[in-house]
Amino acid sequence: MSTTVKVPDIGDFKEVEVIELLVKPGDTVKVDQSLITVESDKASMEIPSSHAGVVKEISIKVGDKVSEGSVLLVLEESAAAPAPAAASPAPAPVAAPAPASAASAPAAGPSTVEVQVPDIGDFKDVEVIELMVKPGDAVKVDQSLLTVESDKASMEIPSSHAGVVKEIKVKVGDKVSKGSLILTLSAEGGAGAAPAPAAAAQPAQAAATPAPAPAPEARPAPTAALEPVPSNGAKAHASPSVRKFARELGVDLGRVKGSGPKGRILNEDVQGFVKSVMSGVAAAPGAAGAKGAGGGLQVLAWPSLDFSKFGETELQALSRIKKISGPNLHRNWVMIPHVTQFEDADVTELEEFRKDSNAAMAKSGVKLTMLAFVIKASVSALKKFPAFNASLDEKGENLILKKFYNIGFAADTPNGLVVPVIKNADAKSISQIAQEMGDLSAQARDGKLKPADMQGATFTISSLGGIGGTAFTPIINAPEVAILGLSKSAIKPVWDGKQFAPRLILPLSLSYDHRVIDGAMGARFAAYLAEVLGDMRKTLL
């Protein structure tokens, strides 16, 4: 007799991808034996067989998407297999076979049943992160007892029996594997021993009635319970990947409100919480040293001290610019994985050309600065390496490549740094860029910059050359993916193949988003930019 095996109820998981076939045609399978492994963006799970028999035909392949009710395979059931309806060829209706069977069973007193960790696939020594029952609780078959978490997934471990919890043998933080003792149950009259396979196999009782035994319910194996930890006031409802993301940011998931199905916390919820903390809308987590829901450390509360007991103090309010820029800088530093590449550019000839040009243009009122040349050289580098002139989309899944070149530059003002933007720098000459920089800088110092003057940048340059320093790590201005820092140029001895010659060296500090740009590309960009600054004729190529 052939039987079609379908995907059982797997909760909220729909259109999940088949990543592994665990059986092949000709294999003999048992009830609850795993047939395939599927994976969603939140968990992996094994799908068990609802029947026993020999695999006749497999209806799916690796890469297919399946949901509840999808056909997995066809089984050729053996006579001895505990298949539904095998006990009777004539399926006459019967009022209540299960109660009749129970009535014929001899009465028995309460017995103690040990509940162990069932087969959970490749997961071994997984950590217990939540106990979902306590002594005295009544539990049913398949009711979740505890939650465990590995570095790949979270899963709930169900009970194989029904009864009243007598003693719990594990605690939060313990490591368990298949066969580990979870708890003991006080089961009335053997009613607790009700795992699915046993319920299906009662040949003596089935033979005593002309009606077929009810079909065993197709229930997922324990590894199908890889749904994220539910929120019960103590644990957040989030997938392992979201928990990992929250740990990296130091976010306590217990403080994050989920917007997904059943209140599940998504990556966007974690990002939104961080933004609200940075903007002061939400308070930063404050349980110092405590572990968050994902197992990582929470962000410590800001220390509050009475400094006046150590000496004289003065309270000075932050400027409006610093109040606005501070949370943005903090967000960018926390959420963008920064890497900074350092490079030296030989600008000896460029500096001579700049001085000569300024002398020739003295009457025009335009003064060329080194930064104007760097802006023009940066445009050339951005064209050669377009990933630097891009932004990640909100979900972090796509790169938005920009076909325009708007360069922001940090301008020092009495109230702090602001970043005016040179629009369409690729279409402007160096003298035009210098003129516009002068105008924008003057407006910035006078506090007259308009919001539009500071928007739309695709790449930013922060120059500290007029102050000093040899190198620094500039913070990327989201949603940009890179920023260039300039330090003070200095005369250094450089070997030219025959002797050391004095050369004017401009230090470059390039910070980039490592999610978008790898180290090799970062180094190539910096090296090419230094090469262009060494010979500005390359901008014409």
C-alpha positions in Angstrom: 0.0 0.0 0.0 1.4 3.4 -1.0 1.1 6.4 1.3 1.9 10.0 0.6 3.9 11.9 3.3 3.3 15.6 3.5 4.9 18.5 5.5 3.0 18.7 8.8 2.1 21.8 10.7 5.4 23.7 11.1 4.1 26.9 12.7 4.7 30.2 11.1 7.2 28.9 8.7 6.1 29.1 5.1 7.9 28.6 1.8 11.0 27.3 3.6 13.9 26.0 1.6 14.9 22.4 1.5 18.6 22.3 2.3 19.1 18.5 2.8 17.5 15.2 1.9 18.0 12.7 4.7 16.6 9.6 2.9 16.7 8.2 -0.6 14.5 5.8 -2.6 14.7 2.3 -1.2 15.4 3.4 2.4 13.3 2.1 5.2 11.9 4.8 7.5 10.2 4.7 10.8 7.5 7.0 12.3 9.0 10.3 13.3 12.3 9.6 11.5 13.6 12.8 9.9 13.2 12.9 6.1 14.5 16.4 5.1 16.0 19.5 6.6 14.6 22.9 5.8 15.9 26.3 6.6 14.3 29.8 6.9 16.0 33.1 7.6 15.2 32.4 11.3 15.9 28.7 11.9 16.6 25.2 10.6 14.4 22.2 11.3 14.1 18.6 10.3 10.7 17.3 9.0 9.7 13.9 10.4 7.8 11.1 8.7 4.2 10.5 9.8 4.3 6.9 8.6 6.7 3.9 8.4 7.6 2.1 5.3 10.0 2.0 2.3 10.7 5.2 0.3 9.2 4.6 -3.1 9.5 8.1 -4.6 10.9 11.5 -3.4 8.8 14.4 -4.7 11.1 17.3 -3.8 14.8 18.2 -4.2 17.3 20.4 -2.5 16.5 24.1 -3.2 12.7 23.6 -3.4 10.4 25.7 -1.2 7.9 23.8 0.9 5.0 24.7 3.3 2.5 22.8 5.4 0.8 20.2 3.1 3.6 20.0 0.5 4.1 16.5 -0.7 7.5 15.1 0.4 7.6 11.5 -0.8 5.6 8.3 -1.4 6.1 5.3 1.0 5.4 1.7 0.3 4.0 0.6 3.7 4.9 -2.8 5.1 2.3 -5.0 6.8 4.1 -4.6 10.1 4.4 -0.9 9.9 2.3 1.0 12.5 0.3 2.7 9.7 -3.1 4.1 10.2 -6.0 1.8 9.1 -3.7 -1.3 8.8 -5.5 -3.1 11.6 -8.8 -3.4 9.7 -9.7 -3.5 6.0 -13.3 -2.4 6.7 -13.3 1.1 8.0 -16.6 1.0 9.8 -17.3 4.1 11.9 -17.1 3.7 15.7 -18.2 6.1 18.4 -15.1 6.4 20.5 -12.4 3.7 20.2 -9.9 5.5 22.4 -12.1 5.8 25.5 -13.2 2.2 25.1 -9.6 1.1 25.0 -8.8 3.2 28.1 -11.8 1.7 29.9 -10.5 -1.8 29.4 -7.1 -1.0 30.8 -6.5 -2.0 34.4 -6.4 0.9 36.9 -3.0 2.0 38.0 -1.7 4.4 40.6 0.7 7.3 39.9 4.1 6.4 38.4 7.3 8.4 38.0 8.4 9.0 34.5 11.8 10.4 33.4 11.6 12.8 30.6 14.8 13.1 28.5 16.1 15.3 25.7 14.9 13.6 22.4 16.8 13.4 19.2 17.6 17.1 18.3 19.7 16.4 15.2 23.3 17.6 15.2 22.9 19.8 18.2 25.1 18.7 21.2 25.9 20.4 24.5 23.4 23.2 23.8 22.8 25.7 26.6 19.6 25.8 28.5 18.4 29.5 28.3 14.9 29.2 29.8 12.8 26.8 31.9 9.2 26.9 30.9 7.7 24.8 33.7 8.2 24.4 37.4 7.5 21.7 40.0 3.8 21.1 40.4 2.9 22.2 36.9 0.7 19.9 34.8 2.1 19.2 31.4 0.7 17.6 28.2 2.4 15.6 25.6 4.4 17.8 23.3 4.2 20.8 25.7 7.4 22.8 25.7 9.5 22.2 28.8 12.6 24.3 28.2 14.4 26.4 25.6 18.0 25.7 24.5 20.2 27.7 22.3 23.3 26.9 20.2 25.3 29.3 18.0 23.0 28.4 15.1 19.5 28.3 16.5 17.1 28.3 19.4 14.7 25.4 20.0 12.1 24.4 22.5 12.3 20.8 23.9 8.8 19.2 24.2 7.6 16.6 26.7 7.3 13.0 25.6 4.8 12.3 28.4 1.9 13.9 30.2 1.7 14.4 34.0 2.6 16.6 36.9 6.2 17.9 37.2 7.8 16.3 40.2 11.4 17.4 40.0 13.4 19.5 37.5 16.9 18.1 36.9 18.4 21.0 34.9 18.8 24.7 35.4 19.5 27.7 33.2 23.0 27.6 32.0 23.4 23.8 31.9 24.5 22.1 28.7 22.3 19.2 27.4 22.3 16.7 24.6 20.2 13.9 23.4 19.4 11.6 26.3 20.0 14.2 29.0 17.5 13.9 31.9 15.3 17.0 32.0 12.7 16.3 34.7 10.6 13.6 36.4 6.8 13.5 36.0 4.2 11.9 38.2 1.9 10.2 35.6 -1.5 8.9 36.6 -2.2 5.3 35.6 0.4 5.3 32.8 -1.5 8.0 31.0 1.6 10.0 30.8 3.4 7.6 28.5 2.0 8.9 25.3 4.6 9.6 22.7 3.3 9.6 19.2 4.8 6.4 17.9 3.5 4.4 21.0 0.1 5.8 20.6 0.0 4.5 17.1 1.1 1.0 17.9 -1.5 -0.9 19.9 -2.1 -4.1 17.9 -3.9 -6.1 20.5 -6.5 -3.4 21.2 -6.8 -2.5 17.6 -7.7 -6.1 16.7 -10.4 -6.2 19.4 -12.5 -3.7 17.5 -13.7 -3.7 13.9 -12.9 0.0 13.5 -9.5 1.2 12.3 -7.2 2.8 14.9 -7.2 6.6 14.5 -4.3 7.8 12.4 -1.4 9.0 14.4 -1.1 12.8 14.3 1.8 13.9 12.2 3.8 16.0 14.7 7.1 17.6 14.0 10.2 16.2 15.5 11.8 18.2 18.3 14.1 20.0 15.9 11.1 21.4 14.2 10.6 23.6 17.3 13.4 25.9 16.2 11.0 28.8 16.3 12.5 31.8 18.2 12.1 32.0 22.0 8.6 33.2 22.9 8.2 36.3 24.9 6.9 35.6 28.4 8.2 38.6 30.2 11.7 37.1 30.7 12.8 36.1 27.2 12.5 38.0 23.9 10.8 36.6 20.8 13.7 36.8 18.4 15.6 34.5 16.0 19.2 33.5 16.6 20.5 35.9 14.0 18.7 38.8 15.6 20.0 37.8 19.0 23.5 37.8 17.6 23.0 41.2 16.0 21.7 42.6 19.3 24.6 41.1 21.2 27.0 42.8 18.8 25.3 46.2 19.5 25.0 45.6 23.3 21.2 45.8 23.1 19.0 44.1 25.7 16.2 42.5 23.6 13.9 42.6 26.6 13.6 46.3 26.0 12.9 46.0 22.3 9.3 45.9 21.0 8.9 43.5 18.1 7.0 44.3 15.0 7.1 40.9 13.4 4.5 38.1 13.5 3.4 37.3 17.1 5.6 40.2 18.3 8.8 38.7 17.0 11.7 41.1 17.1 13.3 41.8 13.7 16.7 43.4 12.8 14.8 46.6 12.0 13.4 46.7 15.5 16.9 46.4 17.0 18.1 49.2 14.7 15.2 51.4 15.6 15.8 50.9 19.3 19.4 51.9 18.9 18.4 55.0 17.0 15.9 55.9 19.7 18.5 55.5 22.3 21.0 57.6 20.3 18.4 60.4 19.9 17.4 60.3 23.5 13.9 59.0 22.9 14.6 55.8 24.8 16.8 55.4 27.9 19.9 53.3 27.4 19.9 49.9 29.1 21.3 50.2 32.6 21.7 46.8 34.3 25.4 47.0 34.7 27.1 43.6 34.2 23.8 41.8 33.7 23.4 39.5 30.7 20.9 40.4 28.1 18.3 38.2 26.5 20.7 37.0 23.8 23.4 36.2 26.4 25.6 39.3 25.7 26.4 42.1 28.0 24.0 45.0 28.2 25.1 48.6 27.5 26.2 50.0 30.9 24.4 53.0 32.3 26.4 56.3 32.0 28.4 56.8 35.2 27.1 59.7 37.4 29.6 61.2 39.8 29.8 64.3 42.0 33.0 65.7 40.7 32.8 68.7 43.0 34.0 66.7 45.9 37.3 66.3 44.2 37.7 70.0 43.3 36.2 73.0 41.5 33.9 72.3 38.6 32.0 74.4 36.0 28.9 73.3 34.1 29.0 74.1 30.4 26.1 73.2 28.0 26.9 71.5 24.8 26.4 73.6 21.7 23.3 72.9 19.5 25.5 71.4 16.8 27.2 69.0 19.2 23.8 67.9 20.7 22.6 67.1 17.2 25.8 65.5 15.8 26.6 63.5 19.0 23.8 60.9 18.7 24.5 60.5 14.9 28.2 60.0 15.4 27.4 57.4 18.2 24.9 55.6 16.0 27.4 55.5 13.1 30.3 54.2 15.2 28.1 51.5 16.8 26.3 50.3 13.7 29.0 50.6 11.0 32.0 48.2 11.2 34.8 50.7 10.6 38.2 49.9 9.1 40.7 52.7 8.5 43.4 52.5 5.8 46.4 54.9 6.1 48.4 56.1 3.1 51.0 58.8 2.3 50.6 61.0 -0.7 53.6 62.8 -2.2 52.2 66.3 -3.0 55.5 68.1 -3.6 54.8 69.0 -7.2 51.1 69.7 -6.5 52.0 72.1 -3.7 54.3 74.0 -6.1 51.6 74.1 -8.7 49.1 75.4 -6.1 51.4 78.2 -5.0 52.1 79.2 -8.6 48.4 79.2 -9.5 47.5 81.3 -6.5 50.1 83.9 -7.5 48.7 84.0 -11.0 45.1 84.2 -9.8 45.7 86.8 -7.1 43.6 89.4 -8.7 40.6 87.1 -9.2 40.1 86.8 -5.4 40.0 83.0 -5.6 42.4 81.1 -3.4 43.2 77.5 -4.2 43.6 75.2 -1.2 45.0 71.7 -1.0 41.5 70.5 0.0 40.1 71.7 -3.4 42.6 69.5 -5.2 41.9 66.6 -2.9 38.1 66.9 -3.7 38.9 66.8 -7.4 41.2 63.8 -7.0 38.6 62.0 -4.8 36.1 62.3 -7.6 38.5 60.5 -9.9 39.0 57.8 -7.3 35.2 57.4 -6.8 34.7 56.9 -10.5 37.3 54.2 -10.6 35.9 52.5 -7.4 32.1 53.1 -7.6 31.4 51.1 -4.4 32.8 54.1 -2.4 30.2 56.3 -4.0 27.3 54.2 -2.7 25.0 53.5 0.2 23.4 50.3 1.7 19.7 50.2 1.5 17.7 50.2 4.8 17.6 46.4 5.0 21.3 46.1 4.3 20.7 43.7 1.4 21.4 46.0 -1.7 24.0 48.5 -2.6 22.7 51.8 -4.1 25.3 53.0 -6.6 25.2 56.8 -7.2 25.9 58.3 -10.6 26.5 61.8 -9.1 29.4 63.1 -7.0 28.6 65.4 -4.1 31.5 65.8 -1.8 31.0 66.9 1.8 33.8 68.7 3.6 34.1 69.4 7.4 34.1 73.1 8.2 35.3 74.3 11.6 33.0 76.9 13.3 32.9 78.4 16.7 30.1 76.0 17.7 31.6 72.9 16.2 32.1 71.1 12.9 29.5 71.2 10.2 29.6 69.5 6.8 28.7 71.6 3.7 28.4 69.8 0.4 29.9 70.6 -3.0 27.3 69.4 -5.4 28.3 67.8 -8.7 32.0 68.2 -8.0 32.8 66.2 -11.1 31.4 68.9 -13.3 33.3 71.8 -11.6 36.9 73.0 -12.1 39.3 73.2 -9.1 38.9 77.0 -9.0 35.1 76.7 -9.0 35.4 74.1 -6.1 37.7 76.4 -4.2 35.4 79.4 -4.7 32.3 77.4 -3.5 34.2 76.1 -0.5 35.1 79.6 0.5 31.5 80.8 0.3 30.1 77.8 2.2 32.7 78.0 4.9 31.9 81.7 5.4 28.2 80.9 5.7 29.0 78.1 8.2 31.0 80.4 10.4 28.2 82.9 10.4 25.6 80.3 11.1 23.8 80.9 7.8 24.1 77.5 6.1 20.7 76.2 4.9 19.8 72.5 5.4 20.0 71.9 1.7 23.7 73.0 1.8 24.5 70.1 4.1 22.5 67.3 2.4 23.1 64.8 -0.4 26.8 64.0 0.1 28.1 60.8 -1.4 31.6 61.0 0.1 33.0 63.2 2.9 36.5 64.7 3.6 37.6 65.8 7.0 40.7 67.9 6.9 42.8 68.6 10.0 45.8 69.7 8.0 45.6 73.2 9.3 45.8 72.1 12.9 48.2 69.2 13.0 48.5 65.5 13.6 49.8 62.6 11.6 46.8 60.3 11.3 43.3 59.7 12.8 40.2 57.6 12.4 37.4 59.6 10.9 33.8 58.3 11.6 31.7 57.5 8.5 28.7 59.7 8.0 25.8 57.3 7.4 24.4 56.5 4.9 27.7 57.0 3.2 30.2 54.1 3.2 33.5 55.9 3.4 35.2 59.1 4.6 38.6 60.5 4.0 40.7 62.2 6.7 43.6 64.6 5.9 46.4 65.4 8.4 49.1 68.0 8.3 51.6 67.6 5.5 55.3 67.5 6.3 58.7 67.3 4.6 60.1 63.8 4.9 63.1 62.1 3.4 62.1 59.7 0.6 64.4 57.4 -1.2 64.4 58.0 -4.9 66.5 55.0 -5.9 69.8 56.8 -5.5 69.5 59.1 -2.5 67.1 60.5 0.1 65.3 63.5 -1.2 63.0 65.9 0.7 59.4 65.5 -0.3 56.2 67.0 1.0 54.0 64.1 2.3 50.3 64.4 2.9 48.9 61.7 5.3 45.6 60.2 4.3 43.3 58.3 6.6 40.5 56.4 4.8 37.7 54.9 6.9 35.3 52.6 5.1 32.3 50.3 5.9 33.6 46.8 5.9 30.2 45.4 5.0 30.6 47.0 1.6 34.3 47.4 1.1 36.9 44.8 1.8 40.5 45.5 2.8 42.0 45.0 -0.7 39.6 47.5 -2.2 40.2 49.9 0.6 43.9 49.7 0.1 43.6 50.1 -3.7 41.4 53.2 -3.4 43.9 54.9 -1.0 46.9 54.0 -3.2 45.1 55.3 -6.3 44.1 58.5 -4.6 47.7 59.1 -3.5 48.9 58.4 -7.0 46.4 61.0 -8.5 47.5 63.6 -5.9 51.1 62.9 -7.0 50.1 63.7 -10.6 46.8 65.5 -11.1 47.0 64.9 -14.8 45.6 61.5 -14.1 42.2 63.2 -13.4 42.0 63.9 -17.1 42.2 60.2 -18.0 
